[in-house]
Amino acid sequence: MPYFTSAGRRLHYRASGEGPLCLVLPGATASSAHHEGDLRRLSQQFGLRAVSLDFAGTGQSGRLDRWPDDWWEQGAHDAAALVAHLGEETALVCGTSGGGVIALLAAILHPERVRAVIADSCIDVWDPDSLRVEMAKRDARTPGQVGFWQHGHGDDWARVVEADSDLIRRFADAGADWFGGRLARIACPVLLTGSLRDDAIPTLGARQQAMALAIPDCQVFLYNRGGHPLMWSEPEAFYGAVAMFLGGLG
């Protein structure tokens, strides 16, 4: 299993294929293990070197006692460090849900490393009360949830989920704004994607429209089917939009 070190943290990643580099960034409580199919598709269909990162505290990366308030920004720094570790100047950065947030933060914080961004099923500002309701749903710990988390993180999945939930609750208490007006700094092309029926983010359509108005070079693909995230709930629609976006990059 490949690892690299970023800011003293030992981080794991998975890779598939050869070609221009594409990072795939997992969402909250997910890991690179959940994106193995996406890595194969990106490499086989688009001729990309597809690499997915396990963020600090998740997957097969080292655990953290407490996730810091700037965990998402640290993830953006780690993504940029992975691009350098892989010997590349820049990468296409694709993230879903919380990984989409980190992809956009990487474009803000490390513009020299990000060629373009695909941010799926994410928004800029979340209603704090709605966010707390989403965190409460995790307490059910249904067999489906447990199976998903165990596949992604192993036997200590509960530790990962609890740390992530604690971070998001603190984020909600602080106002639940990931970017603080910084989206206008993004210099690269951006594709935002999502489902208008996203059960986790009912405001996704309106929020992504506002994000598109703030990002200088931005396209939006919203689909009236699927759920959260679009990448997994309606993969053919998602990858169709990706194909059009990549075709326009030149």
Residue frames relative to the residue before (quaternion, step in Angstrom):
aa qw qx qy qz dx dy dz
M 1.0000 0.0000 0.0000 0.0000 0.00 0.00 0.00
P 0.3659 -0.7545 0.4962 0.2252 3.63 -0.76 0.95
Y 0.0576 -0.7725 0.6324 0.0023 3.53 -1.11 0.85
F 0.0240 -0.7502 0.6555 0.0836 3.53 -1.35 0.24
T 0.4041 -0.7092 0.5268 0.2370 3.56 -1.28 0.26
S 0.0172 0.7769 -0.6280 0.0421 3.57 -0.95 0.94
A 0.8412 -0.0717 0.0029 0.5359 3.57 -0.70 1.14
G 0.7232 -0.4553 0.2319 0.4647 3.56 1.01 0.86
R 0.6083 0.5426 -0.3516 0.4604 3.58 1.29 0.02
R 0.3189 -0.7304 0.5739 0.1883 3.59 -0.97 0.91
L 0.0336 -0.8368 0.5433 -0.0595 3.55 -0.42 1.28
H 0.3322 -0.7542 0.5459 0.1510 3.52 -1.06 0.88
Y 0.0073 0.7867 -0.6170 -0.0180 3.57 -1.19 0.55
R 0.2776 -0.7193 0.6108 0.1801 3.54 -1.35 0.39
A 0.1107 -0.8132 0.5706 0.0293 3.58 -1.07 0.70
S 0.0102 -0.7794 0.6264 -0.0047 3.53 -1.24 0.59
G 0.8487 0.2376 -0.1613 0.4441 3.55 -1.05 0.81
E 0.3409 -0.6961 0.5942 0.2148 3.49 -1.45 -0.03
G 0.5089 0.6336 -0.4827 0.3264 3.56 -1.21 0.51
P 0.7658 -0.2825 0.2411 0.5250 3.58 -1.18 -0.42
L 0.5032 -0.6988 0.4303 0.2708 3.56 -0.97 0.88
C 0.0172 -0.7591 0.6507 -0.0047 3.53 -1.10 0.90
L 0.2045 -0.7614 0.6043 0.1154 3.58 -0.71 1.07
V 0.1520 -0.7580 0.6293 0.0792 3.56 -1.06 0.83
L 0.1283 -0.8330 0.5381 0.0131 3.56 -0.46 1.25
P 0.3781 -0.7623 0.4813 0.2103 3.62 -0.58 1.14
G 0.4823 -0.6580 0.5045 0.2826 3.52 -1.29 0.46
A 0.7718 -0.3534 0.2577 0.4615 3.54 -1.35 -0.07
T 0.8516 0.0778 -0.1588 0.4935 3.54 -1.01 1.10
A 0.5817 0.5289 -0.3981 0.4726 3.61 1.24 0.30
S 0.1697 -0.7684 0.6049 0.1223 3.56 -1.32 0.08
S 0.7236 -0.4162 0.3080 0.4564 3.56 -1.28 0.01
A 0.5568 0.6201 -0.3923 0.3893 3.61 1.13 -0.54
H 0.6634 0.5091 -0.2998 0.4593 3.58 1.09 -0.69
H 0.7180 0.4570 -0.2425 0.4656 3.60 1.20 -0.41
E 0.3125 0.7712 -0.5107 0.2162 3.60 1.17 0.29
G 0.6527 0.5059 -0.3143 0.4684 3.60 0.99 -0.76
D 0.6418 0.5144 -0.3194 0.4705 3.58 1.03 -0.77
L 0.6270 0.5310 -0.3418 0.4563 3.58 1.00 -0.76
R 0.6563 0.4980 -0.3154 0.4709 3.59 0.93 -0.84
R 0.6787 0.4935 -0.3087 0.4479 3.59 0.86 -0.89
L 0.6615 0.5054 -0.3153 0.4555 3.58 0.89 -0.85
S 0.6808 0.4737 -0.2958 0.4740 3.58 1.01 -0.75
Q 0.7300 0.4424 -0.2503 0.4568 3.58 0.87 -0.92
Q 0.7384 0.4195 -0.2386 0.4710 3.61 0.88 -0.90
F 0.8112 0.2815 -0.1162 0.4991 3.56 0.96 -0.86
G 0.4439 -0.7241 0.4409 0.2902 3.59 1.24 0.02
L 0.4365 0.7073 -0.4386 0.3420 3.56 1.09 0.74
R 0.3956 -0.6164 0.6116 0.2993 3.51 -1.34 0.35
A 0.0728 -0.8474 0.5257 -0.0149 3.56 -0.02 1.34
V 0.0118 -0.8080 0.5843 -0.0743 3.55 -0.73 1.14
S 0.1070 -0.8002 0.5884 0.0440 3.58 -0.84 0.95
L 0.3068 -0.7824 0.5312 0.1076 3.54 -0.89 1.06
D 0.2711 -0.6813 0.6499 0.1997 3.53 -1.22 0.68
F 0.3433 -0.7582 0.5154 0.2040 3.57 -0.46 1.17
A 0.6933 -0.4638 0.3469 0.4287 3.55 -1.27 0.38
G 0.8069 0.2560 -0.2136 0.4876 3.56 -0.88 1.00
T 0.7314 0.4047 -0.2194 0.5031 3.60 1.26 -0.16
G 0.8209 0.2779 -0.1690 0.4694 3.55 -1.34 0.16
Q 0.7446 -0.3331 0.2850 0.5034 3.55 -0.79 -1.09
S 0.4486 0.6534 -0.4747 0.3828 3.58 1.22 0.40
G 0.6749 -0.5080 0.3560 0.3997 3.54 -1.28 0.35
R 0.4721 -0.6857 0.4870 0.2642 3.55 -1.09 0.74
L 0.2751 -0.7260 0.6087 0.1636 3.55 -1.33 0.48
D 0.5097 -0.6389 0.4712 0.3317 3.60 -1.02 0.73
R 0.7758 -0.0559 0.0648 0.6252 3.57 1.03 -0.84
W 0.3874 -0.7235 0.5166 0.2442 3.55 -0.78 0.98
P 0.4175 -0.7355 0.4713 0.2500 3.61 -0.73 1.00
D 0.6624 -0.5219 0.3620 0.3973 3.56 -1.23 0.48
D 0.7299 0.3912 -0.2348 0.5090 3.61 1.08 -0.63
W 0.1727 0.8332 -0.5088 0.1305 3.60 1.17 0.57
W 0.6588 0.5085 -0.3213 0.4519 3.62 0.93 -0.83
E 0.6633 0.4774 -0.3134 0.4836 3.60 0.97 -0.77
Q 0.6074 0.5253 -0.3598 0.4750 3.60 1.04 -0.63
G 0.6185 0.5429 -0.3330 0.4601 3.57 1.06 -0.71
A 0.6322 0.5183 -0.3253 0.4753 3.58 1.07 -0.73
H 0.6361 0.5065 -0.3244 0.4833 3.60 1.01 -0.77
D 0.6590 0.5077 -0.3110 0.4595 3.59 0.97 -0.84
A 0.6238 0.5319 -0.3423 0.4590 3.60 1.02 -0.73
A 0.6540 0.4957 -0.3098 0.4803 3.58 0.97 -0.83
A 0.6410 0.5186 -0.3237 0.4641 3.58 1.02 -0.77
L 0.6298 0.5296 -0.3372 0.4574 3.59 1.06 -0.68
V 0.5961 0.5489 -0.3621 0.4606 3.59 1.03 -0.73
A 0.6810 0.4762 -0.2853 0.4775 3.58 0.89 -0.94
H 0.6325 0.5437 -0.3299 0.4422 3.59 0.97 -0.85
L 0.7010 0.4628 -0.2592 0.4766 3.58 1.04 -0.79
G 0.5294 -0.6829 0.3733 0.3378 3.57 1.30 0.14
E 0.5466 0.6076 -0.3960 0.4187 3.57 1.20 0.49
E 0.4955 -0.6402 0.4988 0.3094 3.55 -1.23 0.51
T 0.8086 0.0048 0.0573 0.5855 3.56 0.88 -1.02
A 0.1384 -0.7761 0.6077 0.0961 3.55 -1.33 0.21
L 0.4392 -0.5626 0.6133 0.3383 3.47 -1.39 0.31
V 0.1177 -0.8054 0.5789 0.0484 3.60 -0.77 0.99
C 0.0540 -0.8015 0.5941 -0.0426 3.53 -0.61 1.25
G 0.0789 0.8036 -0.5853 0.0736 3.57 -0.72 1.03
T 0.2134 -0.7728 0.5835 0.1296 3.55 -1.16 0.58
S 0.8218 0.0906 -0.1315 0.5469 3.56 -1.03 0.92
G 0.8302 -0.0280 0.0337 0.5557 3.63 -0.63 -1.01
G 0.6037 0.5494 -0.3521 0.4579 3.57 1.18 -0.53
G 0.5974 0.5438 -0.3527 0.4721 3.58 1.18 -0.52
V 0.6031 0.5404 -0.3412 0.4773 3.56 1.08 -0.73
I 0.6837 0.4811 -0.2888 0.4665 3.58 0.88 -0.95
A 0.6046 0.5482 -0.3577 0.4539 3.61 1.04 -0.68
L 0.6764 0.4743 -0.2928 0.4815 3.59 0.93 -0.86
L 0.6292 0.5179 -0.3331 0.4742 3.60 1.04 -0.72
A 0.6164 0.5383 -0.3515 0.4547 3.60 1.04 -0.70
A 0.6523 0.5057 -0.3152 0.4683 3.59 1.01 -0.78
I 0.6501 0.5048 -0.3086 0.4769 3.58 1.11 -0.65
L 0.7752 0.3918 -0.1793 0.4620 3.56 0.79 -1.08
H 0.7991 0.1577 -0.0659 0.5764 3.60 1.12 -0.63
P 0.0307 -0.8514 0.5234 0.0156 3.61 0.61 1.05
E 0.6135 0.5688 -0.3471 0.4238 3.56 1.16 -0.54
R 0.7105 0.4519 -0.2473 0.4793 3.60 1.21 -0.40
V 0.7224 0.4423 -0.2305 0.4790 3.61 1.18 -0.41
R 0.2839 -0.7793 0.5430 0.1314 3.55 -0.57 1.22
A 0.7579 -0.1581 0.1457 0.6160 3.57 1.04 -0.87
V 0.2732 -0.7610 0.5714 0.1405 3.57 -1.27 0.46
I 0.0811 -0.7129 0.6920 0.0800 3.51 -1.22 0.74
A 0.0284 -0.8113 0.5823 -0.0432 3.58 -0.46 1.23
D 0.1035 -0.8362 0.5385 -0.0030 3.54 -0.31 1.31
S 0.8826 0.0284 -0.0118 0.4691 3.53 -1.13 0.84
C 0.5627 0.5502 -0.4258 0.4465 3.57 0.85 1.01
I 0.1800 -0.7624 0.6121 0.1082 3.54 -1.27 0.44
D 0.5873 -0.6133 0.4162 0.3251 3.54 -1.33 0.28
V 0.7953 0.0877 -0.0050 0.5998 3.58 0.94 -0.91
W 0.1480 -0.7950 0.5863 0.0492 3.57 -0.81 1.03
D 0.5064 -0.6172 0.5007 0.3345 3.56 -1.06 0.72
P 0.4731 -0.7178 0.4194 0.2917 3.63 -0.53 1.09
D 0.6592 0.5081 -0.3269 0.4478 3.60 0.93 -0.80
S 0.6430 0.5112 -0.3215 0.4711 3.59 1.02 -0.80
L 0.6303 0.5355 -0.3306 0.4547 3.55 1.06 -0.75
R 0.6471 0.5084 -0.3191 0.4701 3.58 1.00 -0.77
V 0.6118 0.5355 -0.3477 0.4668 3.59 1.06 -0.69
E 0.6444 0.5138 -0.3250 0.4638 3.60 0.97 -0.83
M 0.6477 0.5072 -0.3266 0.4653 3.59 0.98 -0.76
A 0.6307 0.5404 -0.3401 0.4410 3.61 1.02 -0.73
K 0.5946 0.5798 -0.3644 0.4212 3.61 1.12 -0.61
R 0.6009 0.5743 -0.3619 0.4221 3.58 1.12 -0.53
D 0.5893 0.6094 -0.3680 0.3819 3.56 1.14 -0.56
A 0.5436 0.6282 -0.4006 0.3865 3.60 1.19 -0.41
R 0.0589 -0.8477 0.5211 0.0801 3.57 1.10 -0.80
T 0.0390 0.8190 -0.5639 0.0984 3.52 0.67 1.19
P 0.6668 -0.4901 0.3540 0.4357 3.61 -1.18 0.31
G 0.6340 0.5323 -0.3327 0.4516 3.58 1.05 -0.72
Q 0.6507 0.5078 -0.3104 0.4715 3.56 0.97 -0.87
V 0.6764 0.5008 -0.2970 0.4510 3.56 0.82 -1.01
G 0.6501 0.5208 -0.3186 0.4523 3.57 0.95 -0.84
F 0.6336 0.5284 -0.3148 0.4693 3.57 1.03 -0.84
W 0.7071 0.4660 -0.2668 0.4600 3.56 0.81 -1.01
Q 0.6552 0.5075 -0.3242 0.4562 3.59 0.95 -0.80
H 0.6248 0.5331 -0.3349 0.4618 3.59 1.02 -0.76
G 0.7279 0.4623 -0.2481 0.4415 3.56 0.96 -0.84
H 0.8378 0.2373 -0.0583 0.4882 3.56 0.98 -0.83
G 0.5307 -0.6403 0.4185 0.3650 3.58 1.15 -0.27
D 0.8064 -0.3362 0.2063 0.4406 3.54 -1.30 -0.24
D 0.7053 0.4195 -0.2834 0.4962 3.63 1.12 -0.41
W 0.1576 0.8338 -0.5120 0.1338 3.57 1.15 0.65
A 0.6266 0.5575 -0.3522 0.4154 3.61 0.97 -0.78
R 0.6197 0.5428 -0.3397 0.4537 3.58 1.04 -0.74
V 0.6563 0.5092 -0.3048 0.4659 3.57 0.99 -0.86
V 0.6809 0.4940 -0.2923 0.4550 3.58 0.83 -0.98
E 0.6633 0.5023 -0.3101 0.4599 3.59 0.94 -0.84
A 0.6468 0.5082 -0.3224 0.4685 3.60 1.00 -0.76
D 0.6534 0.5040 -0.3119 0.4709 3.57 0.99 -0.83
S 0.6589 0.5093 -0.3109 0.4581 3.60 0.92 -0.87
D 0.6304 0.5279 -0.3307 0.4632 3.58 1.00 -0.80
L 0.6450 0.5170 -0.3179 0.4642 3.59 0.97 -0.85
I 0.6978 0.4749 -0.2876 0.4525 3.59 0.82 -0.96
R 0.6224 0.5180 -0.3539 0.4680 3.60 1.04 -0.61
R 0.6354 0.5029 -0.3297 0.4844 3.60 1.02 -0.71
F 0.6213 0.5397 -0.3219 0.4680 3.55 1.09 -0.79
A 0.6408 0.5131 -0.3207 0.4725 3.61 0.98 -0.82
D 0.6531 0.5185 -0.3128 0.4548 3.58 0.96 -0.85
A 0.6937 0.4701 -0.2639 0.4776 3.59 1.17 -0.63
G 0.7020 -0.4850 0.2684 0.4471 3.60 1.26 0.06
A 0.3205 -0.8116 0.4501 0.1899 3.60 1.32 -0.10
D 0.4696 0.6213 -0.4747 0.4101 3.58 0.90 1.01
W 0.2884 -0.8128 0.4846 0.1462 3.57 -0.40 1.24
F 0.8150 0.3544 -0.1358 0.4378 3.58 0.89 -0.89
G 0.2314 -0.8246 0.4971 0.1393 3.60 1.17 -0.35
G 0.7457 -0.4252 0.2246 0.4612 3.59 0.88 0.92
R 0.5408 0.6732 -0.3766 0.3354 3.61 1.24 0.11
L 0.4293 0.7194 -0.4709 0.2766 3.63 1.18 -0.10
A 0.6111 0.5757 -0.3506 0.4150 3.60 1.07 -0.63
R 0.6021 0.5750 -0.3575 0.4232 3.61 1.22 -0.31
I 0.5377 0.6456 -0.4140 0.3504 3.61 1.17 -0.36
A 0.2235 -0.8211 0.5187 0.0823 3.56 -0.61 1.18
C 0.6731 0.5052 -0.2982 0.4502 3.61 1.15 -0.47
P 0.6182 -0.5214 0.4120 0.4199 3.61 -1.24 0.21
V 0.1176 -0.7897 0.6016 0.0263 3.56 -1.09 0.82
L 0.1163 -0.7396 0.6579 0.0816 3.53 -1.16 0.79
L 0.1330 -0.7573 0.6360 0.0656 3.56 -0.84 1.05
T 0.0245 -0.8013 0.5978 -0.0073 3.58 -0.89 0.92
G 0.2073 0.7845 -0.5709 0.1253 3.54 -1.19 0.47
S 0.4622 -0.6475 0.5325 0.2891 3.52 -1.38 0.16
L 0.4417 -0.6796 0.5213 0.2672 3.55 -1.01 0.83
R 0.6846 0.4226 -0.2727 0.5276 3.57 1.32 -0.15
D 0.2477 0.7850 -0.5239 0.2188 3.57 1.19 0.52
D 0.3050 -0.7951 0.4986 0.1617 3.58 -0.42 1.23
A 0.6548 0.5083 -0.3185 0.4599 3.59 1.17 -0.46
I 0.7869 0.1796 -0.0829 0.5845 3.60 1.12 -0.67
P 0.1707 -0.8305 0.5210 0.0981 3.63 0.20 1.20
T 0.7046 0.4547 -0.2616 0.4779 3.61 1.14 -0.57
L 0.3010 0.8126 -0.4758 0.1507 3.59 1.25 0.11
G 0.6647 0.5240 -0.3240 0.4227 3.62 0.81 -0.92
A 0.6987 0.4659 -0.2719 0.4700 3.56 0.84 -0.98
R 0.6670 0.5017 -0.3092 0.4559 3.58 0.95 -0.85
Q 0.6690 0.4843 -0.3232 0.4621 3.61 0.93 -0.79
Q 0.5879 0.5466 -0.3768 0.4621 3.60 1.11 -0.53
A 0.6568 0.4971 -0.3052 0.4779 3.58 0.98 -0.85
M 0.6354 0.5220 -0.3296 0.4639 3.59 1.01 -0.76
A 0.6521 0.5259 -0.3167 0.4449 3.58 0.95 -0.86
L 0.6405 0.5157 -0.3249 0.4672 3.58 1.06 -0.67
A 0.6857 0.4828 -0.2818 0.4661 3.59 1.14 -0.58
I 0.6918 0.4619 -0.2733 0.4831 3.61 1.06 -0.75
P 0.4960 -0.7162 0.3909 0.2970 3.63 -0.55 1.09
D 0.7952 0.1351 -0.0533 0.5887 3.63 0.90 -0.89
C 0.2694 0.7959 -0.4772 0.2573 3.55 0.19 1.30
Q 0.1094 -0.7426 0.6576 0.0646 3.50 -1.17 0.83
V 0.1769 -0.7763 0.5974 0.0959 3.57 -1.20 0.59
F 0.0578 -0.7587 0.6477 0.0386 3.55 -1.05 0.85
L 0.0121 0.7879 -0.6132 0.0555 3.58 -0.57 1.20
Y 0.1600 -0.8043 0.5709 0.0386 3.54 -0.81 1.07
N 0.3910 -0.7479 0.4948 0.2073 3.56 -0.97 0.91
R 0.6501 0.3985 -0.3439 0.5480 3.55 1.13 0.74
G 0.6690 0.5275 -0.3560 0.3840 3.53 -1.32 0.08
G 0.3019 -0.7282 0.5881 0.1808 3.50 -1.35 -0.28
H 0.6941 -0.4530 0.3607 0.4277 3.54 -1.07 -0.78
P 0.5688 -0.3845 -0.7187 0.1104 1.52 -1.21 2.22
L 0.6508 -0.5093 0.3806 0.4149 3.57 -1.24 0.29
M 0.5758 0.6208 -0.3694 0.3828 3.59 1.01 -0.80
W 0.7738 0.3319 -0.1736 0.5109 3.59 0.95 -0.82
S 0.6930 0.4893 -0.2984 0.4373 3.59 0.98 -0.72
E 0.7846 0.0677 -0.0348 0.6153 3.62 1.13 -0.62
P 0.0775 -0.8659 0.4919 0.0479 3.59 0.58 1.12
E 0.6391 0.5299 -0.3573 0.4280 3.62 0.95 -0.72
A 0.6506 0.4952 -0.3134 0.4830 3.59 0.99 -0.80
F 0.6507 0.5225 -0.3188 0.4494 3.57 0.93 -0.90
Y 0.7368 0.4211 -0.2551 0.4635 3.58 0.72 -1.01
G 0.5550 0.5664 -0.3990 0.4605 3.58 1.20 -0.32
A 0.6605 0.4882 -0.2997 0.4854 3.57 0.99 -0.83
V 0.6207 0.5379 -0.3344 0.4621 3.58 1.06 -0.76
A 0.6400 0.5330 -0.3249 0.4481 3.60 0.95 -0.88
M 0.6632 0.4942 -0.3073 0.4706 3.60 0.90 -0.85
F 0.6555 0.5156 -0.3086 0.4575 3.57 0.97 -0.88
L 0.6852 0.4790 -0.2895 0.4662 3.57 0.83 -0.95
G 0.6216 0.5578 -0.3363 0.4352 3.58 1.07 -0.71
G 0.7012 0.4656 -0.2620 0.4721 3.56 1.17 -0.57
L 0.5448 0.6415 -0.3991 0.3638 3.59 1.24 -0.17
G 0.3672 -0.7502 0.4783 0.2714 3.57 1.13 -0.56
